[in-house]
Amino acid sequence: MLLFSPKQDWLGNVRGDILAGIVVALALIPEAIAFSIIAGVDPKVGLYASFAIAVIIAIVGGRPGMISAATAATAVLMVTLVKEHGLQYLLAASILAGLLQILAGYLQLNKLISFISRSVMVGFLNALAILIFMAQLPELTNVTWHVYALTALGLAIIYLFPYVPKIGQMLPSPLVTIIVLTIIVVAMGIDVRTIGDMGELPDTLPVFLWPDVPMTLETLLIILPYSAAIAIVGLLESMMTAQVLDEMTDTDSDKQRECKGQGIANIGSGLMGGMAGCAMIGQSIINVKSGGRGRLSTFVAGALLLIMVVFVADYLSVVPMAALVAIMIMVSIGTFNWKSIPEMRTNPKSATVVMLSTVIITLWTHNLAFGVLTGVVLAALFMAARLSQFMYVESSLDEATNTRTYTVVGQVFFNSSDKFMGYFDFREAVDKVVIDVHRAHFWDISAIYALDKVVMKLRREGAEVEIVGLNEASETLVDKYAVHNDPQKIEKVMGGH
C-alpha cells in the first residue's frame, strides 16, 4: 500500500539520514524564500510548501532519500496566476495540480520516462548544473572580498574534510562548512549577506485552510491551465531526479508511487498555505553526498526547516549565504557530466545535437520541461531517420516462370514507407510477383498503406501477387488494416491514385 514502506527505508541509516537532513534543511531555506519571490508571494508560502511537501513525500513518495519542496521549475509557472488572481487561486491551483498528478500515477504515465534517451538525460543534467551555478552569481556579484574568501574556504572544507583522519567520515562536509563559516562570520563580525537578509521568516506554524475561492466552473477554467502545467513539469523533473538518484545509489525507485506521492504532497501544501513543488535535484544530490539514503533524511529536512524558521530564526539568520553558495557550487560541479565534453568527438553527431539542444533550450527558456521535450523530439526524429536508412529491398527474376521476387529487409514505418514503395517496378511485365518479408517488420498504418498500394498497383498491371514471410506482429496489422484482399475497400483506398 502507498503509506507502508520497509523499515529499512526509515531506520536503515539513522545517523547518516539525520545529519544529511540538517544540511538539506539549511540549504532549503534560502531557496524556498527565493522561489517565493519568483512566484510573487510572501516568503512563508515557499517555506510552508517546502516543509509540507518534504514531510509528506517522505511518507508517501516512491524514492527514498529524494528531496521534494518548492522549486523554481514550478514557481515560474505561477507568476501570472498570482499577479492576476492572487494567492488563494495559487493555493487552489496547487491542489488541482496534485489531483492531476495522482491521476497520472493511476494511468501509469511514469512509464513515459523510458522515452528519455541518455543524450537527453545528460543534457538535462548539464543544463541544470549550469542553472544552479548561474543562480549563485547574484551572491558573488558586487560584494566584498570577504564573500569570495568565505566561499573559497567553504569549497576547500567540502572537498578536503572527508580526507581528515578519523573525523572526516563522521560528519558530512557541507554541514561542517556551514558551522565553520558561521562561527567565523559571527566571531570576527564580518559584514556579509546572511539568511536573515533573504526575507522575513514566519513566526507561526502553518494551519489547514481551504483556499478562499468560488467553487465554480469559472474558477476551474482559470486554474486548470496552470495546474496542468505545474503537474506536467513537476512530474517530469521528479521522474528524472528519481532516475538520477537510482543510478547514484544503485537502487530502484517506485516511480508510479512517486507520481501519486507528489500529488498528495502538493495537495497537502495547498491546504497548508504553500505553493506546489516537486523533486529538487540539487538538494537531492546534497542529501545523497551528505550520507542521506532513507526516508528519514527527507522527513528531517522538512520538519527541521519549519522548526528552524519558526523557533530558532535568530540563530538561523546569522548563517552566511557564502556557505550555502559553496554547497550549491559543489552540487553544480557534481551534477555536470564532464565526460560529455570529450564524448562529443566520439559519440554520433545526432547524440551530440540532442544533448546540446536540450542544454540550449533549457538555458534559453529556464524551463527544464521545454529542454527535455526538445531533446526527446529530436532523438525520436533521428532514430526514425536512422532506422529508415537500414531498410532496403532486393529483387531477382526467375525467367523460367517470369516471376519477380522482392526481398524486403529492415523496418517499414511512416518514415521508410515511401522508400519501400520506390523499390518496386510497377511497369515491368511479369506474370507473378513474390514479396518476401521474412527479414522485415511492418510497424504502423503508414507501412500497411504502402504495402496495400504496392500490391494493388502490381495487380492493376496484371501480375499475380503473393506476400510471404510475415511475422506474427506484422501479420496482425495486415489482417486488421490491410485492404488489398477486400474488393469493397480497394476503390475507396486507391481513390484517384
C-alpha positions as CSV (number, residue, x, y, z in Angstrom):
1,M,0.0,0.0,0.0
2,L,1.0,3.6,-0.6
3,L,1.5,4.5,3.1
4,F,3.6,1.5,4.0
5,S,7.4,1.3,3.5
6,P,10.0,-1.2,4.6
7,K,11.5,-0.5,8.0
8,Q,14.9,-0.3,6.3
9,D,13.8,2.8,4.4
10,W,13.3,4.6,7.7
11,L,15.8,3.1,10.2
12,G,18.4,1.6,8.0
13,N,20.7,4.7,8.1
14,V,19.6,6.8,11.1
15,R,22.8,8.7,11.8
16,G,23.5,9.5,8.1
17,D,19.9,10.5,7.4
18,I,19.7,12.9,10.3
19,L,23.0,14.6,9.6
20,A,22.1,14.9,5.9
21,G,18.7,16.2,6.7
22,I,20.2,19.0,8.7
23,V,22.3,20.1,5.8
24,V,19.4,19.9,3.4
25,A,17.1,21.9,5.7
26,L,19.7,24.7,5.9
27,A,20.1,24.7,2.1
28,L,16.3,24.7,1.5
29,I,15.6,27.9,3.4
30,P,17.1,30.5,1.1
31,E,15.9,28.5,-1.9
32,A,12.3,28.5,-0.7
33,I,12.4,32.2,0.0
34,A,13.9,32.9,-3.4
35,F,11.3,30.8,-5.2
36,S,8.5,32.6,-3.3
37,I,9.9,35.9,-4.6
38,I,9.9,34.4,-8.1
39,A,6.3,33.4,-7.8
40,G,5.4,36.8,-6.4
41,V,4.2,35.6,-2.9
42,D,5.3,36.1,0.7
43,P,8.4,34.0,1.7
44,K,6.3,32.0,4.2
45,V,4.4,30.5,1.2
46,G,7.6,28.8,-0.1
47,L,8.8,27.8,3.4
48,Y,5.5,26.3,4.3
49,A,5.4,24.5,1.0
50,S,8.9,23.1,1.4
51,F,8.0,21.8,4.9
52,A,4.7,20.2,3.8
53,I,6.0,18.6,0.6
54,A,9.2,17.2,2.2
55,V,7.4,15.7,5.2
56,I,4.6,14.2,3.2
57,I,6.7,12.9,0.3
58,A,9.0,11.2,2.9
59,I,6.0,9.1,3.9
60,V,4.2,8.5,0.6
61,G,6.9,9.0,-2.1
62,G,8.5,6.3,-4.2
63,R,12.1,7.3,-4.0
64,P,13.7,7.2,-0.5
65,G,16.3,9.9,0.0
66,M,14.9,12.2,-2.7
67,I,14.2,15.8,-1.6
68,S,11.0,17.5,-2.8
69,A,10.0,21.0,-2.0
70,A,9.1,24.4,-3.6
71,T,11.1,24.7,-6.8
72,A,12.0,27.3,-9.4
73,A,10.6,25.0,-12.1
74,T,7.1,25.2,-10.7
75,A,7.4,28.8,-9.3
76,V,7.9,30.4,-12.7
77,L,4.6,28.8,-13.9
78,M,2.7,30.6,-11.1
79,V,3.7,34.2,-11.7
80,T,0.9,35.2,-14.0
81,L,-1.8,33.5,-11.9
82,V,-0.7,35.2,-8.7
83,K,-0.4,38.6,-10.4
84,E,-3.9,38.4,-12.0
85,H,-5.9,36.5,-9.3
86,G,-3.9,36.4,-6.1
87,L,-2.6,33.8,-3.6
88,Q,-5.8,32.0,-2.9
89,Y,-6.1,30.9,-6.6
90,L,-2.5,29.7,-6.4
91,L,-3.4,27.5,-3.5
92,A,-6.3,26.1,-5.4
93,A,-4.2,25.5,-8.4
94,S,-1.6,23.6,-6.3
95,I,-4.4,21.3,-5.0
96,L,-5.7,20.7,-8.5
97,A,-2.2,20.0,-9.8
98,G,-1.8,17.4,-7.0
99,L,-5.1,15.7,-8.1
100,L,-3.8,15.6,-11.7
101,Q,-0.6,14.0,-10.6
102,I,-2.4,11.3,-8.6
103,L,-4.4,10.6,-11.8
104,A,-1.2,10.4,-13.8
105,G,0.0,7.8,-11.3
106,Y,-3.0,5.7,-11.7
107,L,-2.7,6.0,-15.5
108,Q,1.0,4.9,-15.2
109,L,2.2,7.9,-17.1
110,N,5.5,7.4,-15.2
111,K,6.4,4.9,-17.9
112,L,6.9,7.8,-20.4
113,I,10.3,8.2,-18.7
114,S,11.5,5.3,-20.9
115,F,11.3,7.7,-23.9
116,I,14.1,9.9,-22.5
117,S,17.4,8.8,-24.0
118,R,20.8,9.0,-22.4
119,S,21.7,12.1,-24.5
120,V,18.6,13.9,-23.2
121,M,19.4,12.9,-19.6
122,V,23.0,14.2,-20.0
123,G,21.7,17.4,-21.5
124,F,19.2,17.8,-18.7
125,L,21.9,17.3,-16.0
126,N,24.4,19.7,-17.7
127,A,21.7,22.4,-18.2
128,L,20.7,22.0,-14.6
129,A,24.3,22.2,-13.4
130,I,24.7,25.5,-15.3
131,L,21.4,26.9,-14.0
132,I,22.4,26.0,-10.4
133,F,25.8,27.8,-10.9
134,M,24.2,30.8,-12.5
135,A,21.7,31.1,-9.6
136,Q,24.7,31.7,-7.3
137,L,26.2,34.6,-9.3
138,P,24.0,37.3,-7.7
139,E,25.5,36.3,-4.3
140,L,29.0,36.7,-5.8
141,T,28.4,40.0,-7.7
142,N,29.2,43.4,-6.2
143,V,30.3,42.0,-2.9
144,T,33.4,42.5,-0.7
145,W,36.4,40.2,-0.9
146,H,35.2,38.5,2.3
147,V,32.5,36.7,0.4
148,Y,35.0,35.3,-2.1
149,A,37.3,34.2,0.7
150,L,34.5,32.5,2.6
151,T,33.2,30.8,-0.5
152,A,36.7,29.5,-1.3
153,L,37.2,28.3,2.2
154,G,33.8,26.6,2.1
155,L,34.7,24.7,-1.1
156,A,38.0,23.7,0.5
157,I,36.2,22.3,3.5
158,I,33.7,20.5,1.4
159,Y,36.3,18.7,-0.7
160,L,39.1,18.2,1.8
161,F,37.3,17.5,5.1
162,P,36.4,13.9,4.0
163,Y,40.1,13.1,3.9
164,V,40.8,14.2,7.5
165,P,41.8,11.1,9.5
166,K,39.2,9.7,11.9
167,I,36.7,12.5,11.9
168,G,36.5,13.0,8.1
169,Q,33.8,10.4,7.7
170,M,31.9,11.2,10.9
171,L,30.2,14.4,9.7
172,P,29.1,15.5,6.2
173,S,31.4,18.1,4.9
174,P,28.6,20.5,3.8
175,L,27.4,20.6,7.4
176,V,30.9,21.3,8.7
177,T,31.2,24.1,6.1
178,I,28.0,25.8,7.4
179,I,29.1,25.5,11.0
180,V,32.7,26.7,10.5
181,L,31.8,29.7,8.2
182,T,29.0,30.8,10.6
183,I,31.4,30.7,13.6
184,I,34.0,32.7,11.6
185,V,31.5,35.4,10.5
186,V,30.0,35.8,14.0
187,A,33.3,35.7,15.9
188,M,35.0,38.2,13.6
189,G,32.0,40.4,13.0
190,I,32.3,40.1,9.2
191,D,29.6,42.1,7.4
192,V,28.3,39.7,4.7
193,R,24.9,38.7,3.4
194,T,23.2,36.1,5.6
195,I,20.0,34.0,5.5
196,G,18.3,36.7,7.6
197,D,18.8,39.2,4.7
198,M,16.8,37.0,2.3
199,G,13.4,37.9,3.7
200,E,11.2,37.9,6.8
201,L,10.8,34.4,8.3
202,P,7.4,33.2,9.5
203,D,6.9,33.1,13.3
204,T,3.8,30.8,13.4
205,L,3.1,27.2,12.4
206,P,1.0,26.6,9.2
207,V,-2.7,25.7,9.6
208,F,-5.1,23.8,7.4
209,L,-7.2,26.1,5.4
210,W,-9.3,25.5,2.3
211,P,-8.5,28.2,-0.4
212,D,-10.9,31.1,-0.3
213,V,-12.1,30.9,-4.0
214,P,-15.5,30.4,-5.5
215,M,-16.3,26.8,-6.2
216,T,-17.5,27.4,-9.7
217,L,-16.7,26.3,-13.3
218,E,-15.2,29.7,-13.9
219,T,-12.6,29.1,-11.2
220,L,-11.8,25.7,-12.6
221,L,-11.2,27.2,-16.0
222,I,-8.9,29.8,-14.6
223,I,-6.7,27.5,-12.6
224,L,-6.7,24.4,-14.9
225,P,-4.1,25.6,-17.4
226,Y,-1.7,26.5,-14.6
227,S,-2.4,23.3,-12.7
228,A,-1.8,21.1,-15.8
229,A,1.5,22.9,-16.5
230,I,2.6,22.5,-12.9
231,A,1.6,18.8,-12.8
232,I,3.5,18.0,-16.0
233,V,6.7,20.0,-15.2
234,G,6.6,18.7,-11.6
235,L,6.3,15.1,-12.6
236,L,8.9,15.4,-15.4
237,E,11.5,16.8,-13.0
238,S,10.6,14.4,-10.3
239,M,10.9,11.3,-12.5
240,M,14.2,12.5,-13.9
241,T,15.6,13.2,-10.5
242,A,14.5,9.8,-9.3
243,Q,16.3,8.3,-12.3
244,V,19.5,10.2,-11.4
245,L,19.3,9.0,-7.8
246,D,18.6,5.4,-8.9
247,E,21.9,5.5,-10.8
248,M,23.8,7.3,-8.0
249,T,22.7,4.9,-5.3
250,D,22.4,1.8,-7.5
251,T,18.9,1.2,-6.2
252,D,15.4,1.2,-7.8
253,S,12.5,3.6,-7.1
254,D,8.8,3.1,-7.5
255,K,8.0,5.8,-10.0
256,Q,4.3,5.2,-10.1
257,R,4.1,5.6,-6.4
258,E,6.2,8.7,-6.7
259,C,3.7,10.2,-9.1
260,K,0.9,9.7,-6.6
261,G,3.1,10.9,-3.7
262,Q,3.9,14.1,-5.5
263,G,0.2,14.7,-6.0
264,I,-0.6,14.0,-2.3
265,A,2.3,16.3,-1.2
266,N,1.1,19.2,-3.4
267,I,-2.5,18.8,-2.1
268,G,-1.1,19.0,1.4
269,S,1.0,22.0,0.6
270,G,-2.0,23.9,-0.9
271,L,-4.1,23.1,2.2
272,M,-1.3,24.5,4.4
273,G,-0.9,27.8,2.6
274,G,2.0,26.6,0.4
275,M,2.6,26.5,-3.3
276,A,3.1,23.4,-5.5
277,G,6.6,21.9,-5.8
278,C,8.4,18.8,-7.0
279,A,11.7,17.0,-6.6
280,M,14.8,19.1,-6.3
281,I,17.8,17.5,-8.0
282,G,20.3,19.9,-6.3
283,Q,19.1,19.3,-2.8
284,S,18.7,15.5,-3.5
285,I,22.3,15.3,-4.6
286,I,23.3,17.3,-1.4
287,N,21.4,14.7,0.6
288,V,23.0,11.7,-1.1
289,K,26.5,13.2,-0.9
290,S,26.0,14.1,2.7
291,G,25.1,10.4,3.5
292,G,21.3,10.5,3.3
293,R,19.7,7.4,1.8
294,G,16.4,6.8,3.5
295,R,13.0,8.5,4.0
296,L,14.2,9.8,7.4
297,S,16.6,12.2,5.7
298,T,13.7,13.8,3.7
299,F,11.5,13.9,6.8
300,V,14.2,15.5,8.9
301,A,14.9,18.1,6.2
302,G,11.2,19.2,6.1
303,A,10.5,19.1,9.8
304,L,13.7,20.8,10.8
305,L,13.2,23.5,8.2
306,L,9.9,24.5,9.9
307,I,11.4,24.2,13.4
308,M,14.4,26.4,12.5
309,V,12.4,29.2,10.8
310,V,9.7,29.4,13.5
311,F,11.6,28.7,16.7
312,V,15.3,29.4,16.2
313,A,15.1,32.1,13.5
314,D,17.5,34.4,15.4
315,Y,20.3,31.8,15.2
316,L,19.4,30.7,11.7
317,S,19.5,34.2,10.4
318,V,23.3,34.6,11.0
319,V,24.3,31.7,8.7
320,P,26.3,33.4,5.8
321,M,25.0,32.9,2.3
322,A,28.6,32.2,1.3
323,A,28.4,28.8,3.0
324,L,25.3,27.9,1.0
325,V,26.8,29.2,-2.2
326,A,29.8,27.0,-1.7
327,I,27.5,24.0,-1.2
328,M,25.5,24.8,-4.3
329,I,28.7,25.2,-6.4
330,M,29.7,21.8,-5.2
331,V,26.3,20.5,-6.4
332,S,26.8,22.2,-9.8
333,I,30.2,20.6,-10.2
334,G,29.0,17.2,-9.2
335,T,25.9,17.4,-11.4
336,F,27.6,18.4,-14.6
337,N,28.6,15.3,-16.7
338,W,32.2,16.3,-17.5
339,K,32.7,13.2,-19.6
340,S,30.2,14.5,-22.1
341,I,32.6,17.1,-23.3
342,P,35.3,14.7,-24.7
343,E,32.5,12.3,-25.7
344,M,31.2,14.9,-28.2
345,R,34.0,13.9,-30.5
346,T,33.4,10.2,-30.3
347,N,29.6,10.0,-30.0
348,P,27.3,10.0,-33.0
349,K,26.6,13.6,-34.2
350,S,22.9,13.0,-33.6
351,A,23.5,12.2,-29.9
352,T,25.6,15.4,-29.6
353,V,23.0,17.5,-31.3
354,V,20.3,16.1,-28.9
355,M,22.4,16.8,-25.8
356,L,23.3,20.3,-26.9
357,S,19.8,21.2,-27.9
358,T,18.5,20.1,-24.5
359,V,21.0,22.3,-22.8
360,I,20.5,25.3,-25.1
361,I,16.7,25.3,-24.9
362,T,16.7,24.8,-21.1
363,L,19.1,27.7,-20.6
364,W,17.2,29.9,-23.1
365,T,13.8,29.3,-21.6
366,H,14.9,28.5,-18.0
367,N,12.3,25.7,-18.3
368,L,13.6,22.1,-17.9
369,A,10.4,20.7,-19.5
370,F,10.9,22.6,-22.7
371,G,14.5,21.4,-22.9
372,V,13.7,17.8,-22.3
373,L,10.7,17.9,-24.7
374,T,13.0,19.3,-27.4
375,G,15.6,16.6,-26.8
376,V,13.0,13.8,-26.8
377,V,11.5,15.0,-30.1
378,L,14.9,15.4,-31.8
379,A,16.0,11.9,-30.5
380,A,12.9,10.4,-31.9
381,L,13.4,12.1,-35.3
382,F,17.0,11.0,-35.5
383,M,16.0,7.4,-34.6
384,A,13.3,7.3,-37.2
385,A,15.8,8.6,-39.9
386,R,18.4,6.1,-38.8
387,L,16.0,3.2,-38.9
388,S,14.8,4.1,-42.3
389,Q,18.3,4.1,-43.7
390,F,18.7,0.4,-42.9
391,M,15.6,-0.6,-44.8
392,Y,16.2,-1.8,-48.4
393,V,14.6,-4.2,-50.9
394,E,16.5,-6.7,-53.1
395,S,14.9,-8.2,-56.2
396,S,15.6,-11.2,-58.6
397,L,13.8,-12.5,-61.7
398,D,13.1,-16.2,-62.4
399,E,12.9,-16.1,-66.2
400,A,11.6,-19.6,-66.5
401,T,8.4,-18.7,-64.6
402,N,8.5,-15.0,-65.3
403,T,8.4,-14.3,-61.6
404,R,9.9,-11.3,-59.9
405,T,10.8,-11.8,-56.2
406,Y,11.3,-8.7,-53.9
407,T,13.1,-9.4,-50.6
408,V,12.4,-6.7,-48.1
409,V,14.9,-6.1,-45.3
410,G,14.5,-3.8,-42.3
411,Q,11.9,-1.7,-40.6
412,V,8.9,-0.4,-42.6
413,F,7.1,2.5,-40.9
414,F,6.0,6.1,-41.6
415,N,9.5,7.4,-42.3
416,S,10.5,4.5,-44.6
417,S,7.2,3.7,-46.3
418,D,7.8,5.9,-49.4
419,K,11.3,4.5,-49.7
420,F,9.8,1.0,-49.6
421,M,7.4,1.8,-52.4
422,G,10.2,3.2,-54.5
423,Y,12.0,-0.1,-54.9
424,F,9.1,-1.7,-56.9
425,D,8.9,-1.5,-60.7
426,F,5.2,-1.3,-61.5
427,R,5.7,-1.2,-65.2
428,E,7.6,-4.5,-65.6
429,A,5.7,-7.2,-67.5
430,V,5.8,-10.2,-65.2
431,D,3.3,-12.9,-64.5
432,K,3.9,-13.1,-60.8
433,V,5.4,-11.0,-58.0
434,V,6.5,-12.5,-54.7
435,I,7.1,-10.1,-51.8
436,D,9.3,-11.8,-49.3
437,V,9.1,-10.0,-45.9
438,H,10.6,-12.6,-43.6
439,R,13.5,-10.2,-42.8
440,A,11.3,-7.2,-42.4
441,H,8.8,-5.8,-39.9
442,F,5.7,-3.6,-40.6
443,W,5.2,-1.2,-37.7
444,D,2.3,1.1,-38.4
445,I,-0.7,2.2,-40.6
446,S,1.7,4.0,-43.0
447,A,3.6,0.8,-43.6
448,I,0.4,-1.2,-44.2
449,Y,-1.0,1.5,-46.5
450,A,2.3,1.4,-48.5
451,L,2.0,-2.4,-48.8
452,D,-1.6,-2.1,-50.0
453,K,-0.6,0.4,-52.7
454,V,2.2,-1.8,-53.9
455,V,0.0,-4.9,-54.1
456,M,-2.9,-3.1,-55.8
457,K,-0.6,-1.3,-58.4
458,L,1.1,-4.6,-59.3
459,R,-2.2,-6.4,-59.7
460,R,-3.5,-3.5,-61.8
461,E,-0.6,-4.2,-64.2
462,G,-1.7,-7.8,-64.5
463,A,0.7,-9.5,-62.1
464,E,-0.3,-12.2,-59.5
465,V,1.0,-11.0,-56.1
466,E,2.0,-13.2,-53.2
467,I,3.2,-12.0,-49.8
468,V,5.4,-14.5,-47.8
469,G,7.2,-14.4,-44.5
470,L,5.1,-12.1,-42.4
471,N,6.0,-12.3,-38.8
472,E,3.2,-12.6,-36.2
473,A,3.1,-8.9,-35.2
474,S,3.2,-7.7,-38.8
475,E,0.5,-10.2,-39.9
476,T,-1.7,-9.0,-37.1
477,L,-1.5,-5.5,-38.5
478,V,-2.1,-6.7,-42.1
479,D,-5.1,-8.7,-41.1
480,K,-6.6,-5.8,-39.2
481,Y,-5.9,-2.9,-41.5
482,A,-4.8,-4.0,-45.0
483,V,-7.5,-3.9,-47.7
484,H,-5.7,-5.4,-50.8
485,N,-7.7,-8.6,-50.3
486,D,-11.0,-6.7,-49.8
487,P,-12.5,-5.7,-53.1
488,Q,-15.1,-3.4,-51.5
489,K,-12.4,-1.2,-49.9
490,I,-9.9,-1.2,-52.7
491,E,-11.6,1.5,-54.7
492,K,-12.0,3.8,-51.6
493,V,-8.3,3.4,-50.7
494,M,-7.0,3.9,-54.2
495,G,-9.3,6.9,-54.8
496,G,-7.7,8.9,-57.6
497,H,-4.4,7.1,-57.4
